[in-house]
């Protein structure tokens, strides 16, 4: 007779959410301490982009290894979200596995292009990060739409409001870009840090929902 073991999903969600934030801040600290970038507050004006923290020295290897690992985990998160929504009785989120893995691949492209000069690599970095943020945002909207059709509807509503706020921040950055011209360059990097941070905070929220809901996978093994 096979035996069954339940594996909770919440720890995976919390670890994945923390990993990306930990890696980018660790690389900022390493690059600053090694003199590759100036000491500054990345969440304020006149500081560096996230990509610049992982272009040189030890941070180059830490950034690539850490972020690529996080990409794989995030792809798994969206794959699991599809089955989680099904377990909640909603058929929403059918495209989650495809969108999630596409977002992961986009971020991997961005990560691998770091540390290389030239217009092609610059284009790959811009393409990768924009596609990653956009697809990840759509993934969250898909999950929230599914939650609205389940007993976790209040949580879905709250997360949807958060997502709308995140979109407002992104649109506000575009308005500032158009209005400020070259002066916007001083705060562009700060918006990048804030947007990525706020996006990852939603992963913490998702992991908290998994823990509240007792989300798990069941593994069968034969003795």
N, C-alpha and C positions, 0 to 999 in steps of 0.2 A: 504494500500500500504506500502511495506517495505521501510525504509529509509536506505541510505548507508553512511558509514563513512570510510574515508581513514586513515589508520594508517601508518605513515612513518617508514621505517625499520632502517634508519641511526642511530637514537638515541640508538636503541637496540644494533647495531653493535659497536658504540663508547663505550657504557657502558660495554659491554662484554669484549672488548679489554682492557679497563682500569682496570676492576675489578681484573683480574688475577695479573697484574703487581702491583696494589695497595696492594693486600693482601700479596704477597711474600715480598715486601719491608717493609710493616707494621710489619710483623712477624719478619723480620730481626731486625728492630728497637726495638721491644718489647723484643725479646730474648736477644739482646745485653744489653739493659738497665736493664734487670733483672739478668744479669750475667750468663746466660746459655751458651752464646757464647762470644768470644772475639770481641771487636770492630775492624773491619777491612773492607776493600773495597771488596765486594763480586765479583766485576768485575776484580779483580787483583789476583795475586798469594797468596798462603798461607791463604786463607779465608775458609769459610764454604760452604757446599752444601745447596741448596734450602731446602731440606728435613730437615736438622738439625735446621733450623729456626723455625720449627713448631712441635718440639718434646716435649717441656716442657713448664710449666707455662701457662700463659694466651694465649700465641701464639699457643699452642696446639689446643685450641678451635677456635681461630680466623682462623687459617689455614684451619682446617677441614670444618668449616661452610662456609668460603669464597670460597675456591677452589671447594667444591662440588656444590655450587650455580653457580660458573662460568662454571663448567662442563655441567650442565643442559642448561645454556644459549648458550654455544658453540654448543651443540647438536642441539638446535633450529636454530642457525645460519646456520648450514650446511643443515638442512632440508629446510629452506627458500631459500637457495642458489639454490637448485634444481628447485624450482618454478620460481625463478628470471631468471635463464638461459632459462627456457622454454619461459618466457615472452619476452626474447631477440631473440627468434626464433631459438635456438639451442637445440638439443637433447642430448648434452654432459652432463655429470655429473649425469647419472642415478643412480649411486651407492653412490652418496653423502650422502643421509640420513643414509644409513647403515654404511658407513665408519665413518661419523661424530659421530654417536651415539656410535659406537665401540670405537672411540678415547676417548669420554667422559667417558665411562665405565672404560676404561684402567686407566684414570687419577683418577677416583674415587677409584679404587683398590689401586693405589699408595698412595692416600691420607689417606685412612682408615688404611693402614698398618704402617703409621708413628707412632712412639712412642712405637712400639712393637719390642722386641729383638728376635733373633733366625734366623736361616738360611732360614726358610720358608718365614718369613716376609721380609727378605732382598731380597729374590728372587722375591717376589711379587712387591716390590718397583722398582727393576730393570726392571722387565717385564713390569710393568705399565707405567713407564716413557718412555721407549724405544718405546713401542707400541703406546703411545699417540703421541709422536713426529713424528714417522713414518707415522701414519695414518693421522695426521693433515697435514703433508707435502703433502701426496697424495691428500687430499681434496683440497688444494690450487692449485695443478697442474691441477686437474679436472676443477676447476673454470676457471683457466687461459686458458685451452684448449677450454672451451666453449666461453670465451670472444673473442678468436681468430676468431670465426665464427660469430661474431656479429658486430654491428657498434661501439662497444667499443674495437675493435681490437688493437689500439695503447696502451690502458691501459693493455690489456692482454699480449702484448709483454713485456711491462715494468715490469709487475709483474713476468713474467716468467724469465726474466733476474735476478730479485731479488732472486727468488727461486733457481736459479742455483748458485748464490753467496752464499746463505745459505747452500746449499749442499756442496759447496766447503769448507766452514768453518768447517762443520761436518767431512768431509773427511780429512781435514788438522789436525783436533784434533786426528783422528785415526792414522795418520802418526806419529804425535808427540808421541803418546802413545807407538807405536812400537819402535820409535827411542830413546826415553828418558828413558824408563824403569820406575824404581821407582821414578825418578825425575819428571815424568809427574804428579804424585799425587799432586804436589804443584800447578798446574794450571788446573787440571781437573775440579774442582768446578767452576772456572771462566768461562770455556767453557760452562758449564751447564747454568749458568746465562745468558751468551751472547746468546746462542741458543734459550732459552725460550723467552728472550726479543725480539730477531729478529723475531721469529715466531709470537709473539703477535703484532708486528708492522705491520705485514701483515693484521691483523684483522682491524687495524685502516685504512689501505689503502682500504680494502674492504668496510668498512663503508663509507669512503669518496666517493667511487664509487656509493654506494647506494644513497647517498645524491645528487651527480651530476646527476644520472640517474632518480632520483625521485622514487626510488623503494618503494613500499608500498603494504599493503594488504587491501582488502576491506571487511568491516564487515557489514552485513545486519541485521537490527533490525526492528521489527514490533511495531508500535505505538499502 
